[in-house]
Amino acid sequence: MITLYFCVVTLGGGRKITAGFKKWSMSMYVKCPYCGSEDVEAVKSWEMPKMGYRVTHYRCRKCGGLFNYYVGRGREFVLRVGPRRRTSA
């Protein structure tokens, strides 16, 4: 079992983002940081060679959450990048 640690990071202008960190990965799947579902689809991916990371942008099929998954430099982490779509009841 792998535990993710989340923290809130404040950017310029008072904008806050939630970041999840784990040092080493023992799993071959990505979970949605909003609902925990493993039913996610990769939208696009790119390299950040100066920073040493490979980034994959995901969308959760269950809740619609958008997030980026960063891998590199001996660690990996998830950043929530968009609000999940709310469904009206």
Backbone bond lengths (Angstrom), bond angles and torsions (degrees), N, CA, C in turn:
res aa  C-N    CA-C-N  psi(-1)  N-CA   C-N-CA  omega(-1)  CA-C   N-CA-C  phi
1 M - - - 1.454 - - 1.527 109.34 -
2 I 1.320 115.63 137.69 1.457 121.40 -179.57 1.517 108.61 -114.83
3 T 1.304 117.17 134.63 1.451 121.71 179.55 1.520 109.34 -103.20
4 L 1.332 116.18 130.92 1.453 121.34 173.99 1.517 108.47 -95.61
5 Y 1.317 116.34 139.17 1.452 122.26 176.94 1.518 107.66 -108.85
6 F 1.324 117.31 126.34 1.456 121.39 -178.63 1.517 110.34 -108.93
7 C 1.320 115.32 145.39 1.454 120.52 174.75 1.529 107.95 -143.31
8 V 1.303 117.29 159.01 1.450 122.61 177.78 1.518 108.20 -102.22
9 V 1.330 116.34 128.02 1.457 122.62 -179.44 1.520 107.72 -111.94
10 T 1.336 117.45 129.49 1.457 121.52 178.60 1.517 109.12 -98.17
11 L 1.325 115.20 124.77 1.458 121.37 178.96 1.522 109.09 -96.97
12 G 1.335 115.57 177.69 1.454 120.09 177.02 1.522 111.30 -58.11
13 G 1.301 117.57 145.23 1.452 122.03 -178.95 1.518 113.58 81.19
14 G 1.330 116.89 8.43 1.458 120.49 178.10 1.515 114.57 81.24
15 R 1.339 118.29 4.42 1.456 121.44 179.97 1.520 109.48 -71.69
16 K 1.317 117.04 133.68 1.455 121.41 -178.94 1.521 110.57 -114.02
17 I 1.326 115.53 141.97 1.459 121.12 173.99 1.525 107.66 -129.24
18 T 1.316 115.93 154.47 1.453 120.91 177.75 1.518 108.34 -104.42
19 A 1.310 117.12 130.50 1.457 121.90 -179.11 1.519 109.61 -120.42
20 G 1.318 115.43 139.06 1.459 120.40 176.12 1.516 109.12 -114.55
21 F 1.305 118.15 136.80 1.453 121.86 -175.98 1.521 110.72 -127.59
22 K 1.321 115.57 142.00 1.458 121.51 167.33 1.518 107.01 -145.04
23 K 1.312 116.02 142.16 1.465 119.66 -171.99 1.523 112.29 -76.70
24 W 1.304 117.87 -49.27 1.460 121.30 -178.17 1.508 109.40 -128.63
25 S 1.312 116.02 143.96 1.452 120.71 179.82 1.513 110.48 -99.82
26 M 1.306 116.44 131.14 1.453 120.97 173.85 1.520 109.70 -115.93
27 S 1.328 116.86 5.60 1.451 120.88 -179.02 1.523 110.24 -114.75
28 M 1.313 116.60 158.14 1.457 121.69 179.66 1.528 110.70 -109.73
29 Y 1.308 118.06 19.25 1.450 121.90 -179.04 1.520 110.01 -135.11
30 V 1.322 114.90 162.31 1.458 121.96 179.69 1.517 107.86 -114.89
31 K 1.332 117.01 137.02 1.463 121.82 177.39 1.522 109.84 -108.42
32 C 1.310 115.70 146.99 1.458 121.99 176.83 1.532 109.20 -67.39
33 P 1.347 118.43 128.59 1.469 119.83 179.34 1.529 112.95 -73.76
34 Y 1.326 117.84 -12.43 1.460 121.44 179.30 1.528 111.87 -85.24
35 C 1.351 116.69 -51.43 1.468 119.60 -173.53 1.528 113.85 -118.55
36 G 1.341 118.61 -8.74 1.455 121.64 178.54 1.517 115.02 83.83
37 S 1.317 117.52 3.54 1.464 121.61 -179.42 1.525 110.86 -71.13
38 E 1.338 115.77 146.89 1.463 121.24 175.17 1.533 110.73 -94.13
39 D 1.326 117.54 -0.76 1.463 122.67 -179.00 1.527 108.96 -86.35
40 V 1.336 116.37 77.67 1.459 122.33 -178.53 1.518 109.07 -122.38
41 E 1.334 116.46 153.91 1.454 121.09 177.54 1.527 109.92 -122.18
42 A 1.318 116.14 138.77 1.458 121.13 177.10 1.522 108.18 -78.40
43 V 1.328 116.90 125.56 1.450 122.05 -179.29 1.528 110.01 -89.97
44 K 1.325 116.48 -47.50 1.471 121.76 176.81 1.517 108.98 -160.81
45 S 1.318 116.52 166.42 1.463 120.84 176.67 1.523 109.19 -145.86
46 W 1.329 115.02 156.36 1.459 120.94 -179.24 1.514 109.58 -156.11
47 E 1.332 114.84 164.26 1.465 122.88 179.27 1.523 109.57 -101.15
48 M 1.321 115.31 145.40 1.461 122.42 171.43 1.535 106.23 -121.16
49 P 1.337 117.96 77.63 1.470 120.40 -172.28 1.523 114.69 -61.49
50 K 1.321 118.75 -35.56 1.475 120.11 179.80 1.523 111.58 -67.49
51 M 1.334 116.38 -32.75 1.464 121.35 179.26 1.527 111.72 -90.22
52 G 1.322 116.68 -18.88 1.459 120.76 178.51 1.522 114.79 82.95
53 Y 1.341 117.29 26.60 1.462 121.07 -178.16 1.523 111.53 -123.00
54 R 1.320 115.12 151.90 1.461 123.01 167.52 1.527 105.41 -110.31
55 V 1.333 116.79 128.33 1.457 122.43 -174.92 1.525 109.71 -113.29
56 T 1.325 116.62 135.88 1.454 121.96 173.84 1.522 107.91 -125.33
57 H 1.323 115.56 127.77 1.471 122.00 179.31 1.525 107.91 -92.87
58 Y 1.337 116.97 125.99 1.459 122.33 -176.87 1.516 111.66 -119.00
59 R 1.348 114.62 154.07 1.466 122.91 171.55 1.520 107.17 -127.09
60 C 1.325 116.41 131.41 1.462 121.75 178.64 1.523 109.14 -80.53
61 R 1.324 116.73 128.62 1.461 120.52 179.42 1.528 111.95 -75.15
62 K 1.321 117.00 -21.52 1.466 120.54 -177.36 1.529 111.95 -82.62
63 C 1.345 117.78 -50.87 1.464 120.46 -175.20 1.530 113.67 -112.04
64 G 1.337 118.27 -9.88 1.459 121.03 179.46 1.516 114.39 83.18
65 G 1.334 118.25 7.92 1.464 121.57 -179.97 1.518 112.18 -65.57
66 L 1.328 116.53 144.97 1.463 122.91 178.05 1.522 108.79 -112.71
67 F 1.335 116.24 134.88 1.457 119.58 179.36 1.519 110.43 -155.86
68 N 1.336 115.22 158.06 1.464 122.56 177.15 1.519 109.14 -109.58
69 Y 1.323 115.46 140.36 1.460 122.85 -179.69 1.533 106.96 -115.58
70 Y 1.321 117.14 115.91 1.465 123.39 -177.09 1.524 109.68 -103.43
71 V 1.346 116.83 134.18 1.461 122.28 177.49 1.521 107.95 -132.89
72 G 1.333 116.50 132.38 1.452 120.85 176.89 1.515 111.48 154.90
73 R 1.314 115.26 166.25 1.467 122.42 178.29 1.526 113.21 54.43
74 G 1.329 116.78 34.28 1.452 120.64 176.27 1.515 115.46 76.62
75 R 1.326 117.50 12.42 1.463 119.79 176.97 1.522 109.19 -152.52
76 E 1.315 114.97 172.64 1.454 121.50 177.42 1.515 109.37 -145.76
77 F 1.331 116.17 152.58 1.452 119.88 179.46 1.518 110.43 -155.81
78 V 1.325 115.26 164.01 1.453 123.24 -176.78 1.519 109.03 -120.16
79 L 1.337 116.69 134.90 1.464 122.04 173.52 1.515 108.63 -119.78
80 R 1.314 116.32 127.97 1.459 120.67 173.46 1.522 107.38 -74.03
81 V 1.330 118.33 125.51 1.460 120.38 -175.13 1.513 113.53 -114.72
82 G 1.294 119.08 -10.63 1.461 120.03 179.81 1.507 110.31 -152.65
83 P 1.308 115.67 151.30 1.465 118.11 177.78 1.513 110.31 -68.31
84 R 1.314 116.13 143.36 1.453 117.53 176.65 1.517 108.31 -72.80
85 R 1.317 114.99 149.93 1.457 119.95 179.33 1.520 109.52 -72.55
86 R 1.293 116.35 130.98 1.465 121.25 177.75 1.527 108.47 -90.73
87 T 1.319 116.37 136.15 1.451 120.17 176.51 1.519 108.53 -98.50
88 S 1.311 116.42 133.94 1.457 118.87 179.32 1.520 110.48 -80.15
89 A 1.314 116.03 139.55 1.462 120.52 -176.36 1.512 112.01 -92.48
